[in-house]
Amino acid sequence: MIATPAWPPQSTPRLFVEQPLGPGQIRIEGAQAHYLVSVMRTKIGDPVKLFDGVSGEWLGVASMVGKRDLLLDVGEQLREREHVPDLWLCAAPLKKGRIDWLVEKACELGVARLVPTLTRRTVVDRLNLERLRAHMIEAAEQCGRTAVPDLAEPVKLTALLREWPADRTLFFADEAGGVPALAAMRDGGAAAAILIGPEGGFDDAERAAIRALPQAIGISLGPRILRADTAAAAAASLWMAARGDW
């Protein structure tokens, strides 16, 4: 007996769209249309997986394919929106390339919100948020997420601490030492955040201000010195292992 091929196939292209999804028809234009038509060679009748960050994942089928746009008939909901663990990543901006890698991995690891945090030793004070969000969307498309992390406006560390929510634990990677990260995160609350400093680390005044916050817990990420982007990925991975969806 011949097995029935999986539908849609695993190779089906997957796109994030801004418009709300549901049964009906949507038009795909611009760079996304170029990707489907010119790169993926989408033809009438071919499937496309779609998600909008809100309503889960849907199946679209191409009903019209032009040179610069195409129409997709949306019908079947393939998946509900994922459960997103309530983890923020508050990280000092890094140089281009490293910050791109950081936001990509934050999305892949399941972070709910990324907060660029400006410290005294931060070497980058201007961020192209549109470009960073594009990296997040691409990561979500590739790793199967149905939710794209929220990307906040950059905020100074002093303001971040001043307005910190009373019910959210703040784990900060302290190069001066702290509680082993995994042990601390196992005991933390369901709403949490990880604070990662710049390449030069926090200065003494910043470290004192962070530790003065009642919700803050200094953590250690081991005996080796980690780059800031590595520390962010390591800490997020540990939290997901202890409290998240791993």
Protein Blocks (a to p, Z undefined) as FASTA:
>chain_A
ZZddddddfklccdddfbdcdedddddehjllmmmmmmnopaehiacdddehlnopaddd
dfbdcfkbccdddfbdfbdcddddddddddddddehjlmmmmmmmmmnopabdcddddfk
lcbfbdcfklmmmmmmmmmmmnopabdcdddddddfklmmmmgcfkbccddddfkbpcdf
klmmmmmcfbdcdddddfkopafklmmmmmmpmkbccddebjbdcdfklmmmmmmmmmmm
mmmmZZ
